[in-house]
């Protein structure tokens, strides 16, 4: 059984149920992406799995223990989360922000130890942000800032990292920069990555496992080839999608799509790509 899984999880706000009886396993040392339309429960699920919000019923289990009963510092040594809109780091330097990742390991007056400084230096190095260590976070570009936030998560030294839409507001090159960094961390550091993405082709390209949600329930969970299909995308997004194969990665990719209005069209699969269209980057 996986280290991290949910069992009949129900999550809601007031009387509105957002996530319904959801049971899912997160593959160890893999990249898992959660996809779905706005309001389907993606971010809500992520927050519940990291105990940012509480759930109404069911369980989130990590290493055989219900996380709702786990000690906060122990849990923070096992999982880190980068929210969709991180809290402002106004006035902080890059090094100061990354040092916050060492909080679970601090005792007494919270002074940084030699070990803390070594981990901070490592996190800056891995994310390619060492040269920014003395700069104010506010002075960095969007892509640079996102890498610094990831460095803070890495400084927490957890084996599982959650990210809620880590590419939001970034341009195409910075999106790739962040996703390739996460892929590198997964491959080289064996970190388990769980993230919410809106871009279907990015999800297919970088994920080993995809969870497709609709109205708080799982429509399909599995390998990219099992989820990025015309039928599943029709159910999840109400679109008629043409699915081809990425010529570089051999992963499935959405070439084009139409919003389904009235009678649905027959499923189509194409393996050729029109010229003049940016289909890979």
NUDO-801710 format. One record per residue: x, z negated, y negated of N, C-alpha, C in turn; residue in three letters. Coordinates in nm, 3 decimals. Layout:
<sites>
    n_xx    n_zz    n_yy   ca_xx   ca_zz   ca_yy    c_xx    c_zz    c_yy vexvo
       X       Z       Y       X       Z       Y       X       Z       Y   ALA
...
</sites>
This chain:
<sites>
    n_xx    n_zz    n_yy   ca_xx   ca_zz   ca_yy    c_xx    c_zz    c_yy vexvo
   0.084   0.000   0.120   0.000   0.000   0.000   0.088   0.000  -0.125   UNK
   0.039   0.061  -0.231   0.113   0.070  -0.357   0.131  -0.068  -0.419   UNK
   0.234  -0.082  -0.501   0.257  -0.209  -0.571   0.144  -0.239  -0.668   UNK
   0.092  -0.132  -0.732  -0.009  -0.149  -0.836  -0.135  -0.073  -0.799   UNK
  -0.247  -0.143  -0.798  -0.374  -0.076  -0.770  -0.490  -0.154  -0.830   UNK
  -0.604  -0.087  -0.843  -0.726  -0.154  -0.889  -0.827  -0.152  -0.776   UNK
  -0.916  -0.249  -0.777  -1.019  -0.258  -0.675  -1.154  -0.286  -0.740   UNK
  -1.244  -0.187  -0.733  -1.380  -0.201  -0.789  -1.377  -0.254  -0.932   UNK
  -1.297  -0.192  -1.015  -1.277  -0.239  -1.152  -1.392  -0.194  -1.242   UNK
  -1.450  -0.290  -1.313  -1.553  -0.263  -1.412  -1.505  -0.314  -1.547   UNK
  -1.505  -0.227  -1.648  -1.458  -0.264  -1.781  -1.561  -0.219  -1.883   UNK
  -1.592  -0.305  -1.977  -1.689  -0.268  -2.078  -1.670  -0.343  -2.208   UNK
  -1.740  -0.297  -2.309  -1.742  -0.361  -2.439  -1.886  -0.402  -2.468   UNK
  -1.909  -0.530  -2.490  -2.044  -0.584  -2.505  -2.123  -0.551  -2.379   UNK
  -2.232  -0.479  -2.393  -2.314  -0.447  -2.276  -2.287  -0.307  -2.223   UNK
  -2.197  -0.235  -2.288  -2.168  -0.097  -2.248  -2.055  -0.093  -2.147   UNK
  -2.082  -0.038  -2.029  -1.981  -0.027  -1.924  -1.905   0.104  -1.942   UNK
  -1.773   0.094  -1.957  -1.689   0.212  -1.981  -1.628   0.263  -1.851   UNK
  -1.571   0.172  -1.774  -1.510   0.207  -1.645  -1.593   0.141  -1.535   UNK
  -1.628   0.221  -1.433  -1.727   0.176  -1.335  -1.673   0.175  -1.193   UNK
  -1.665   0.058  -1.134  -1.627   0.040  -0.993  -1.509   0.128  -0.954   UNK
  -1.405   0.123  -1.035  -1.292   0.215  -1.017  -1.186   0.152  -0.927   UNK
  -1.152   0.223  -0.821  -1.045   0.182  -0.730  -0.942   0.294  -0.722   UNK
  -0.819   0.262  -0.756  -0.715   0.365  -0.756  -0.579   0.300  -0.730   UNK
  -0.492   0.372  -0.662  -0.355   0.328  -0.640  -0.261   0.410  -0.728   UNK
  -0.162   0.343  -0.786  -0.060   0.411  -0.867   0.065   0.429  -0.781   UNK
   0.103   0.554  -0.753   0.221   0.576  -0.668   0.348   0.515  -0.727   UNK
   0.426   0.451  -0.644   0.550   0.389  -0.688   0.656   0.494  -0.721   UNK
   0.731   0.467  -0.829   0.846   0.549  -0.870   0.808   0.695  -0.891   UNK
   0.685   0.719  -0.933   0.637   0.853  -0.964   0.581   0.856  -1.106   UNK
   0.553   0.976  -1.155   0.486   0.991  -1.283   0.338   1.019  -1.258   UNK
   0.253   0.931  -1.309   0.109   0.947  -1.295   0.050   0.975  -1.433   UNK
  -0.034   1.077  -1.442  -0.100   1.110  -1.568  -0.250   1.095  -1.552   UNK
  -0.314   1.036  -1.651  -0.459   1.022  -1.654  -0.515   1.122  -1.754   UNK
  -0.610   1.205  -1.710  -0.670   1.306  -1.797  -0.822   1.285  -1.802   UNK
  -0.883   1.343  -1.903  -1.028   1.333  -1.917  -1.067   1.352  -2.062   UNK
  -1.193   1.376  -2.088  -1.240   1.399  -2.224  -1.238   1.270  -2.305   UNK
  -1.252   1.282  -2.435  -1.254   1.166  -2.523  -1.368   1.072  -2.483   UNK
  -1.338   0.943  -2.478  -1.440   0.845  -2.446  -1.469   0.825  -2.299   UNK
  -1.390   0.888  -2.212  -1.417   0.878  -2.068  -1.361   0.750  -2.007   UNK
  -1.276   0.677  -2.081  -1.223   0.551  -2.030  -1.075   0.551  -2.000   UNK
  -1.003   0.656  -2.040  -0.860   0.666  -2.010  -0.781   0.548  -2.070   UNK
  -0.792   0.533  -2.201  -0.718   0.427  -2.269  -0.769   0.290  -2.228   UNK
  -0.899   0.278  -2.205  -0.957   0.152  -2.161  -0.898   0.110  -2.027   UNK
  -0.884   0.204  -1.935  -0.824   0.175  -1.805  -0.680   0.129  -1.821   UNK
  -0.605   0.200  -1.905  -0.465   0.166  -1.927  -0.452   0.023  -1.982   UNK
  -0.537  -0.010  -2.078  -0.531  -0.144  -2.139  -0.568  -0.253  -2.039   UNK
  -0.664  -0.225  -1.953  -0.704  -0.325  -1.853  -0.595  -0.343  -1.748   UNK
  -0.527  -0.235  -1.712  -0.421  -0.245  -1.611  -0.299  -0.317  -1.662   UNK
  -0.288  -0.331  -1.794  -0.175  -0.402  -1.853  -0.218  -0.534  -1.917   UNK
  -0.344  -0.572  -1.895  -0.401  -0.699  -1.940  -0.411  -0.711  -2.092   UNK
  -0.410  -0.598  -2.161  -0.434  -0.602  -2.305  -0.580  -0.639  -2.331   UNK
  -0.668  -0.587  -2.247  -0.809  -0.626  -2.251  -0.847  -0.679  -2.114   UNK
  -0.949  -0.761  -2.110  -0.995  -0.816  -1.983  -1.101  -0.726  -1.922   UNK
  -1.118  -0.734  -1.792  -1.220  -0.657  -1.724  -1.335  -0.748  -1.684   UNK
  -1.451  -0.688  -1.665  -1.571  -0.767  -1.635  -1.573  -0.813  -1.489   UNK
  -1.531  -0.725  -1.400  -1.526  -0.761  -1.259  -1.427  -0.671  -1.187   UNK
  -1.398  -0.704  -1.061  -1.297  -0.630  -0.988  -1.159  -0.691  -1.014   UNK
  -1.056  -0.625  -0.964  -0.921  -0.677  -0.978  -0.820  -0.567  -1.008   UNK
  -0.714  -0.607  -1.077  -0.593  -0.525  -1.092  -0.484  -0.603  -1.020   UNK
  -0.424  -0.541  -0.920  -0.328  -0.611  -0.835  -0.188  -0.550  -0.851   UNK
  -0.091  -0.635  -0.875   0.049  -0.594  -0.884   0.130  -0.685  -0.792   UNK
   0.202  -0.624  -0.701   0.284  -0.698  -0.604   0.203  -0.806  -0.531   UNK
   0.080  -0.768  -0.497  -0.005  -0.857  -0.418  -0.074  -0.967  -0.496   UNK
  -0.059  -0.969  -0.629  -0.120  -1.075  -0.710  -0.213  -1.016  -0.815   UNK
  -0.324  -1.084  -0.838  -0.419  -1.048  -0.943  -0.352  -1.072  -1.079   UNK
  -0.337  -0.967  -1.160  -0.262  -0.982  -1.286  -0.331  -1.076  -1.383   UNK
  -0.462  -1.096  -1.368  -0.533  -1.185  -1.459  -0.489  -1.330  -1.442   UNK
  -0.426  -1.360  -1.328  -0.381  -1.496  -1.299  -0.230  -1.510  -1.308   UNK
  -0.162  -1.401  -1.346  -0.016  -1.402  -1.350   0.035  -1.460  -1.482   UNK
   0.148  -1.528  -1.476   0.214  -1.578  -1.595   0.252  -1.463  -1.687   UNK
   0.228  -1.480  -1.819   0.249  -1.371  -1.915   0.392  -1.320  -1.915   UNK
   0.490  -1.409  -1.916   0.629  -1.365  -1.921   0.672  -1.298  -1.790   UNK
   0.620  -1.346  -1.679   0.652  -1.282  -1.551   0.595  -1.141  -1.548   UNK
   0.472  -1.127  -1.596   0.409  -0.996  -1.600   0.484  -0.901  -1.694   UNK
   0.531  -0.954  -1.807   0.603  -0.873  -1.905   0.739  -0.827  -1.854   UNK
   0.788  -0.891  -1.747   0.913  -0.846  -1.686   0.889  -0.737  -1.582   UNK
   0.762  -0.714  -1.552   0.728  -0.613  -1.451   0.668  -0.486  -1.511   UNK
   0.596  -0.499  -1.622   0.534  -0.381  -1.682   0.541  -0.387  -1.834   UNK
   0.561  -0.267  -1.892   0.565  -0.254  -2.038   0.464  -0.147  -2.077   UNK
   0.411  -0.157  -2.201   0.315  -0.058  -2.246   0.349  -0.013  -2.387   UNK
   0.341   0.118  -2.409   0.354   0.176  -2.542   0.216   0.225  -2.582   UNK
   0.148   0.155  -2.674   0.012   0.193  -2.710   0.007   0.325  -2.786   UNK
  -0.115   0.376  -2.802  -0.134   0.504  -2.868  -0.080   0.502  -3.010   UNK
  -0.109   0.397  -3.082  -0.060   0.381  -3.219   0.013   0.248  -3.227   UNK
   0.146   0.248  -3.204   0.220   0.122  -3.208   0.206   0.054  -3.343   UNK
   0.211  -0.079  -3.342   0.201  -0.153  -3.467   0.316  -0.116  -3.559   UNK
   0.289  -0.122  -3.687   0.388  -0.083  -3.787   0.518  -0.160  -3.770   UNK
   0.629  -0.089  -3.784   0.760  -0.153  -3.777   0.823  -0.155  -3.916   UNK
   0.741  -0.166  -4.018   0.786  -0.162  -4.156   0.894  -0.266  -4.183   UNK
   1.006  -0.219  -4.236   1.115  -0.309  -4.273   1.213  -0.338  -4.162   UNK
   1.182  -0.296  -4.040   1.271  -0.323  -3.927   1.369  -0.208  -3.907   UNK
   1.490  -0.242  -3.867   1.582  -0.139  -3.824   1.553  -0.104  -3.679   UNK
   1.611   0.006  -3.634   1.591   0.049  -3.496   1.638  -0.059  -3.398   UNK
   1.755  -0.113  -3.424   1.810  -0.215  -3.334   1.720  -0.339  -3.329   UNK
   1.665  -0.378  -3.444   1.577  -0.495  -3.448   1.450  -0.471  -3.368   UNK
   1.394  -0.352  -3.383   1.271  -0.321  -3.308   1.296  -0.322  -3.158   UNK
   1.403  -0.257  -3.116   1.433  -0.250  -2.973   1.460  -0.390  -2.916   UNK
   1.516  -0.477  -2.997   1.544  -0.614  -2.951   1.417  -0.691  -2.915   UNK
   1.302  -0.648  -2.970   1.176  -0.715  -2.937   1.143  -0.701  -2.788   UNK
   1.198  -0.598  -2.725   1.175  -0.580  -2.582   1.237  -0.690  -2.497   UNK
   1.325  -0.770  -2.557   1.390  -0.878  -2.482   1.312  -1.009  -2.488   UNK
   1.197  -1.008  -2.553   1.118  -1.130  -2.568   1.090  -1.202  -2.436   UNK
   1.052  -1.129  -2.327   1.020  -1.201  -2.203   1.136  -1.280  -2.145   UNK
   1.258  -1.250  -2.189   1.376  -1.314  -2.130   1.433  -1.425  -2.219   UNK
   1.374  -1.441  -2.339   1.428  -1.537  -2.434   1.375  -1.678  -2.411   UNK
   1.460  -1.775  -2.437   1.422  -1.916  -2.425   1.470  -1.989  -2.550   UNK
   1.428  -2.111  -2.565   1.475  -2.192  -2.678   1.444  -2.129  -2.811   UNK
   1.549  -2.107  -2.892   1.532  -2.052  -3.026   1.524  -1.899  -3.027   UNK
   1.528  -1.839  -2.911   1.511  -1.694  -2.904   1.630  -1.613  -2.949   UNK
   1.747  -1.672  -2.945   1.867  -1.598  -2.986   1.906  -1.499  -2.877   UNK
   1.954  -1.384  -2.920   1.995  -1.280  -2.825   2.126  -1.319  -2.756   UNK
   2.128  -1.301  -2.626   2.248  -1.331  -2.548   2.333  -1.206  -2.534   UNK
   2.448  -1.222  -2.472   2.534  -1.108  -2.444   2.461  -1.007  -2.356   UNK
   2.387  -1.058  -2.257   2.309  -0.972  -2.169   2.204  -0.894  -2.249   UNK
   2.137  -0.962  -2.343   2.037  -0.895  -2.427   2.100  -0.780  -2.503   UNK
   2.213  -0.804  -2.565   2.279  -0.699  -2.643   2.321  -0.582  -2.554   UNK
   2.366  -0.611  -2.433   2.404  -0.505  -2.340   2.284  -0.418  -2.304   UNK
   2.169  -0.481  -2.280   2.048  -0.406  -2.244   1.999  -0.323  -2.362   UNK
   2.006  -0.380  -2.482   1.964  -0.307  -2.602   2.052  -0.184  -2.621   UNK
   2.183  -0.201  -2.606   2.275  -0.087  -2.619   2.244   0.020  -2.515   UNK
   2.215  -0.025  -2.394   2.180   0.070  -2.287   2.052   0.146  -2.319   UNK
   1.949   0.077  -2.366   1.821   0.140  -2.398   1.838   0.242  -2.510   UNK
   1.918   0.209  -2.609   1.945   0.303  -2.719   2.019   0.425  -2.667   UNK
   2.115   0.403  -2.579   2.194   0.513  -2.524   2.109   0.607  -2.440   UNK
   2.027   0.551  -2.350   1.945   0.632  -2.260   1.845   0.718  -2.337   UNK
   1.792   0.664  -2.446   1.692   0.737  -2.525   1.754   0.823  -2.635   UNK
   1.887   0.822  -2.644   1.954   0.905  -2.744   1.929   0.858  -2.886   UNK
   1.917   0.727  -2.905   1.887   0.674  -3.038   1.997   0.583  -3.092   UNK
   2.112   0.579  -3.027   2.221   0.491  -3.070   2.261   0.518  -3.214   UNK
   2.265   0.644  -3.252   2.309   0.679  -3.388   2.212   0.630  -3.495   UNK
   2.090   0.594  -3.454   1.991   0.547  -3.551   1.983   0.395  -3.559   UNK
   2.065   0.323  -3.484   2.044   0.180  -3.463   2.035   0.101  -3.594   UNK
   2.104   0.143  -3.698   2.103   0.067  -3.824   2.004   0.123  -3.925   UNK
   1.936   0.231  -3.890   1.841   0.292  -3.983   1.705   0.222  -3.976   UNK
   1.632   0.223  -4.088   1.494   0.172  -4.084   1.409   0.263  -3.995   UNK
   1.324   0.204  -3.916   1.237   0.283  -3.829   1.151   0.378  -3.912   UNK
   1.107   0.332  -4.029   1.022   0.413  -4.115   1.089   0.541  -4.163   UNK
   1.224   0.545  -4.158   1.297   0.661  -4.209   1.315   0.770  -4.104   UNK
   1.270   0.746  -3.982   1.290   0.842  -3.874   1.175   0.942  -3.866   UNK
   1.202   1.054  -3.800   1.098   1.152  -3.775   1.004   1.100  -3.665   UNK
   0.892   1.168  -3.647   0.796   1.125  -3.547   0.855   1.120  -3.407   UNK
   0.930   1.223  -3.370   0.991   1.227  -3.238   1.096   1.119  -3.220   UNK
   1.175   1.096  -3.325   1.277   0.992  -3.319   1.213   0.854  -3.307   UNK
   1.106   0.831  -3.383   1.036   0.702  -3.377   0.981   0.677  -3.237   UNK
   0.924   0.782  -3.178   0.865   0.765  -3.045   0.973   0.730  -2.943   UNK
   1.090   0.789  -2.956   1.200   0.756  -2.865   1.246   0.612  -2.884   UNK
   1.241   0.565  -3.009   1.280   0.427  -3.036   1.180   0.330  -2.974   UNK
   1.050   0.360  -2.983   0.950   0.275  -2.919   0.969   0.273  -2.767   UNK
   1.006   0.389  -2.711   1.032   0.394  -2.568   1.156   0.310  -2.534   UNK
   1.255   0.312  -2.623   1.375   0.230  -2.604   1.336   0.082  -2.601   UNK
   1.243   0.041  -2.687   1.198  -0.097  -2.686   1.133  -0.132  -2.552   UNK
   1.052  -0.038  -2.500   0.989  -0.060  -2.370   1.094  -0.070  -2.260   UNK
   1.198   0.012  -2.270   1.305   0.009  -2.171   1.383  -0.122  -2.178   UNK
   1.402  -0.173  -2.299   1.475  -0.299  -2.315   1.403  -0.414  -2.247   UNK
   1.277  -0.394  -2.218   1.198  -0.496  -2.148   1.236  -0.502  -2.000   UNK
   1.312  -0.399  -1.955   1.363  -0.394  -1.817   1.252  -0.405  -1.712   UNK
   1.147  -0.330  -1.731   1.038  -0.329  -1.634   1.049  -0.205  -1.546   UNK
   0.996  -0.215  -1.427   0.998  -0.100  -1.336   0.878  -0.009  -1.359   UNK
   0.778  -0.056  -1.434   0.658   0.022  -1.462   0.639   0.033  -1.613   UNK
   0.620   0.155  -1.662   0.599   0.177  -1.805   0.469   0.254  -1.824   UNK
   0.380   0.201  -1.908   0.255   0.265  -1.944   0.267   0.323  -2.084   UNK
   0.214   0.444  -2.102   0.216   0.507  -2.234   0.080   0.572  -2.260   UNK
   0.022   0.539  -2.374  -0.109   0.592  -2.412  -0.090   0.706  -2.511   UNK
  -0.103   0.828  -2.463  -0.088   0.950  -2.544   0.044   0.949  -2.621   UNK
   0.157   0.947  -2.552   0.287   0.937  -2.620   0.324   1.059  -2.703   UNK
   0.253   1.171  -2.687   0.287   1.293  -2.762   0.194   1.318  -2.880   UNK
   0.098   1.228  -2.904   0.003   1.247  -3.014   0.077   1.254  -3.148   UNK
   0.035   1.349  -3.231   0.088   1.371  -3.367   0.229   1.431  -3.369   UNK
   0.284   1.463  -3.252   0.417   1.524  -3.248   0.406   1.676  -3.238   UNK
   0.504   1.746  -3.295   0.504   1.891  -3.281   0.553   1.930  -3.142   UNK
   0.550   2.059  -3.113   0.577   2.107  -2.978   0.714   2.064  -2.924   UNK
   0.816   2.077  -3.008   0.951   2.044  -2.961   0.967   1.894  -2.938   UNK
   0.906   1.813  -3.024   0.917   1.668  -3.007   0.833   1.619  -2.888   UNK
   0.723   1.688  -2.861   0.646   1.655  -2.741   0.731   1.675  -2.616   UNK
   0.798   1.789  -2.610   0.886   1.815  -2.496   0.999   1.714  -2.487   UNK
   1.053   1.680  -2.602   1.164   1.584  -2.608   1.123   1.452  -2.543   UNK
   1.004   1.403  -2.577   0.956   1.275  -2.525   0.924   1.286  -2.377   UNK
   0.856   1.393  -2.336   0.817   1.408  -2.196   0.938   1.429  -2.105   UNK
   1.036   1.503  -2.152   1.158   1.522  -2.073   1.236   1.391  -2.060   UNK
   1.231   1.308  -2.164   1.296   1.177  -2.157   1.227   1.092  -2.050   UNK
   1.094   1.090  -2.048   1.021   1.013  -1.949   1.049   1.064  -1.808   UNK
   1.058   1.195  -1.794   1.089   1.254  -1.664   1.229   1.212  -1.619   UNK
   1.322   1.210  -1.713   1.459   1.168  -1.683   1.463   1.022  -1.639   UNK
   1.386   0.938  -1.708   1.381   0.796  -1.672   1.324   0.778  -1.532   UNK
   1.226   0.860  -1.498   1.167   0.852  -1.365   1.266   0.897  -1.258   UNK
   1.333   1.007  -1.282   1.425   1.063  -1.182   1.553   0.981  -1.169   UNK
   1.611   0.940  -1.283   1.741   0.873  -1.279   1.730   0.721  -1.266   UNK
   1.626   0.663  -1.326   1.612   0.517  -1.326   1.505   0.469  -1.227   UNK
   1.434   0.566  -1.166   1.328   0.535  -1.069   1.215   0.451  -1.130   UNK
   1.191   0.472  -1.259   1.082   0.400  -1.324   0.948   0.463  -1.286   UNK
   0.849   0.381  -1.264   0.712   0.428  -1.244   0.651   0.450  -1.382   UNK
   0.607   0.572  -1.408   0.551   0.607  -1.539   0.401   0.634  -1.524   UNK
   0.320   0.570  -1.606   0.176   0.594  -1.608   0.138   0.628  -1.752   UNK
   0.083   0.746  -1.775   0.052   0.784  -1.913  -0.077   0.863  -1.924   UNK
  -0.136   0.854  -2.041  -0.254   0.933  -2.076  -0.206   1.054  -2.154   UNK
  -0.250   1.173  -2.113  -0.218   1.297  -2.185  -0.344   1.379  -2.204   UNK
  -0.349   1.451  -2.316  -0.461   1.541  -2.341  -0.429   1.684  -2.298   UNK
  -0.303   1.722  -2.308  -0.263   1.858  -2.276  -0.255   1.876  -2.124   UNK
  -0.342   1.961  -2.070  -0.349   1.979  -1.925  -0.221   2.038  -1.868   UNK
  -0.161   2.132  -1.939  -0.040   2.195  -1.888   0.079   2.099  -1.889   UNK
   0.084   2.012  -1.988   0.188   1.910  -1.988   0.165   1.811  -1.874   UNK
   0.040   1.776  -1.851   0.008   1.685  -1.741   0.053   1.744  -1.608   UNK
   0.021   1.872  -1.586   0.056   1.937  -1.461   0.207   1.955  -1.447   UNK
   0.273   1.984  -1.557   0.416   2.011  -1.553   0.500   1.887  -1.525   UNK
   0.460   1.774  -1.580   0.545   1.655  -1.571   0.497   1.550  -1.472   UNK
   0.374   1.559  -1.427   0.320   1.454  -1.339   0.338   1.487  -1.191   UNK
   0.356   1.383  -1.112   0.354   1.395  -0.967   0.213   1.371  -0.915   UNK
   0.135   1.295  -0.994   0.003   1.251  -0.950  -0.087   1.250  -1.073   UNK
  -0.208   1.302  -1.060  -0.301   1.309  -1.172  -0.433   1.240  -1.135   UNK
  -0.483   1.162  -1.228  -0.614   1.099  -1.213  -0.707   1.160  -1.317   UNK
  -0.814   1.226  -1.272  -0.910   1.288  -1.362  -1.034   1.201  -1.373   UNK
  -1.064   1.156  -1.495  -1.178   1.067  -1.518  -1.291   1.138  -1.591   UNK
  -1.412   1.098  -1.561  -1.529   1.139  -1.637  -1.629   1.024  -1.637   UNK
  -1.671   0.985  -1.757  -1.769   0.876  -1.771  -1.728   0.751  -1.695   UNK
  -1.596   0.720  -1.700  -1.548   0.596  -1.640  -1.533   0.598  -1.489   UNK
  -1.547   0.715  -1.428  -1.534   0.726  -1.284  -1.432   0.834  -1.248   UNK
  -1.368   0.819  -1.133  -1.270   0.918  -1.090  -1.340   1.039  -1.029   UNK
  -1.312   1.156  -1.086  -1.362   1.281  -1.028  -1.268   1.327  -0.918   UNK
  -1.138   1.316  -0.945  -1.037   1.356  -0.847  -0.906   1.289  -0.881   UNK
  -0.833   1.245  -0.780  -0.699   1.191  -0.797  -0.611   1.248  -0.688   UNK
  -0.493   1.295  -0.728  -0.403   1.352  -0.629  -0.295   1.435  -0.693   UNK
  -0.229   1.518  -0.612  -0.125   1.606  -0.661  -0.183   1.705  -0.762   UNK
  -0.096   1.758  -0.848  -0.140   1.849  -0.955  -0.224   1.964  -0.900   UNK
  -0.181   2.020  -0.787  -0.249   2.135  -0.728  -0.392   2.101  -0.684   UNK
  -0.418   1.975  -0.658  -0.550   1.933  -0.614  -0.644   1.902  -0.731   UNK
  -0.585   1.877  -0.849  -0.665   1.834  -0.964  -0.681   1.944  -1.069   UNK
  -0.574   2.016  -1.096  -0.581   2.123  -1.197  -0.637   2.248  -1.129   UNK
  -0.768   2.247  -1.107  -0.839   2.359  -1.044  -0.961   2.392  -1.128   UNK
  -1.013   2.514  -1.117  -1.133   2.550  -1.195  -1.249   2.456  -1.169   UNK
  -1.269   2.418  -1.044  -1.383   2.332  -1.011  -1.372   2.193  -1.073   UNK
  -1.255   2.131  -1.061  -1.236   1.997  -1.117  -1.243   2.000  -1.269   UNK
  -1.183   2.100  -1.332  -1.186   2.108  -1.478  -1.327   2.136  -1.528   UNK
  -1.405   2.208  -1.450  -1.546   2.230  -1.485  -1.621   2.097  -1.488   UNK
  -1.597   2.015  -1.385  -1.666   1.886  -1.378  -1.621   1.788  -1.487   UNK
  -1.491   1.789  -1.515  -1.436   1.690  -1.608  -1.455   1.729  -1.754   UNK
  -1.431   1.858  -1.785  -1.431   1.900  -1.924  -1.543   1.999  -1.961   UNK
  -1.622   2.039  -1.862  -1.727   2.138  -1.885  -1.669   2.269  -1.940   UNK
  -1.560   2.313  -1.878  -1.498   2.439  -1.918  -1.484   2.531  -1.798   UNK
  -1.485   2.660  -1.826  -1.459   2.762  -1.724  -1.313   2.804  -1.742   UNK
  -1.225   2.751  -1.658  -1.081   2.770  -1.675  -1.024   2.874  -1.581   UNK
  -0.928   2.948  -1.630  -0.851   3.041  -1.547  -0.717   2.974  -1.517   UNK
  -0.691   2.952  -1.390  -0.571   2.878  -1.349  -0.469   2.974  -1.287   UNK
  -0.348   2.967  -1.337  -0.238   3.046  -1.281  -0.126   2.955  -1.237   UNK
  -0.009   3.011  -1.218   0.108   2.933  -1.175   0.217   2.944  -1.280   UNK
   0.269   2.830  -1.320   0.379   2.828  -1.415   0.498   2.899  -1.351   UNK
   0.549   3.005  -1.414   0.658   3.081  -1.353   0.789   3.005  -1.342   UNK
   0.804   2.897  -1.419   0.927   2.820  -1.415   0.919   2.703  -1.318   UNK
   0.810   2.631  -1.319   0.798   2.510  -1.238   0.717   2.530  -1.110   UNK
   0.643   2.642  -1.103   0.553   2.671  -0.991   0.436   2.573  -0.986   UNK
   0.417   2.498  -1.093   0.302   2.408  -1.102   0.179   2.487  -1.151   UNK
   0.058   2.439  -1.124  -0.061   2.507  -1.177  -0.066   2.494  -1.329   UNK
  -0.122   2.594  -1.394  -0.136   2.586  -1.539  -0.265   2.655  -1.582   UNK
  -0.321   2.603  -1.689  -0.445   2.658  -1.744  -0.408   2.770  -1.840   UNK
  -0.441   2.893  -1.805  -0.407   3.008  -1.888  -0.501   3.020  -2.008   UNK
  -0.629   3.012  -1.980  -0.730   3.016  -2.086  -0.857   2.953  -2.033   UNK
  -0.953   2.929  -2.121  -1.077   2.866  -2.078  -1.187   2.893  -2.180   UNK
  -1.309   2.885  -2.132  -1.427   2.895  -2.218  -1.514   2.773  -2.197   UNK
  -1.582   2.734  -2.301  -1.679   2.626  -2.289  -1.800   2.678  -2.213   UNK
  -1.843   2.602  -2.114  -1.957   2.645  -2.033  -2.085   2.619  -2.110   UNK
  -2.163   2.724  -2.128  -2.291   2.714  -2.196  -2.396   2.778  -2.107   UNK
  -2.492   2.699  -2.066  -2.596   2.752  -1.979  -2.543   2.779  -1.841   UNK
  -2.565   2.900  -1.789  -2.525   2.935  -1.652  -2.374   2.940  -1.641   UNK
  -2.319   2.876  -1.538  -2.175   2.875  -1.518  -2.128   3.006  -1.458   UNK
  -2.004   3.038  -1.486  -1.945   3.160  -1.432  -1.881   3.131  -1.297   UNK
  -1.853   3.237  -1.224  -1.783   3.222  -1.096  -1.641   3.174  -1.122   UNK
  -1.590   3.097  -1.029  -1.450   3.052  -1.040  -1.358   3.171  -1.030   UNK
  -1.252   3.168  -1.110  -1.152   3.272  -1.104  -1.015   3.209  -1.100   UNK
  -0.927   3.271  -1.027  -0.787   3.229  -1.024  -0.703   3.352  -1.053   UNK
  -0.608   3.339  -1.143  -0.520   3.451  -1.172  -0.377   3.405  -1.155   UNK
  -0.293   3.492  -1.111  -0.153   3.460  -1.090  -0.062   3.544  -1.179   UNK
  -0.123   3.621  -1.270  -0.047   3.699  -1.365  -0.073   3.645  -1.504   UNK
   0.022   3.663  -1.591   0.014   3.607  -1.724   0.024   3.720  -1.826   UNK
  -0.069   3.723  -1.920  -0.070   3.827  -2.022   0.052   3.814  -2.111   UNK
   0.104   3.928  -2.156   0.217   3.926  -2.247   0.169   3.888  -2.385   UNK
   0.261   3.834  -2.467   0.227   3.795  -2.602   0.165   3.658  -2.611   UNK
   0.149   3.587  -2.500   0.088   3.455  -2.500   0.195   3.351  -2.467   UNK
   0.200   3.244  -2.548   0.294   3.136  -2.518   0.236   3.050  -2.408   UNK
   0.287   3.063  -2.288   0.231   2.990  -2.174   0.327   2.883  -2.123   UNK
   0.449   2.883  -2.173   0.546   2.786  -2.124   0.651   2.763  -2.232   UNK
   0.697   2.639  -2.239   0.800   2.612  -2.337   0.888   2.498  -2.290   UNK
</sites>
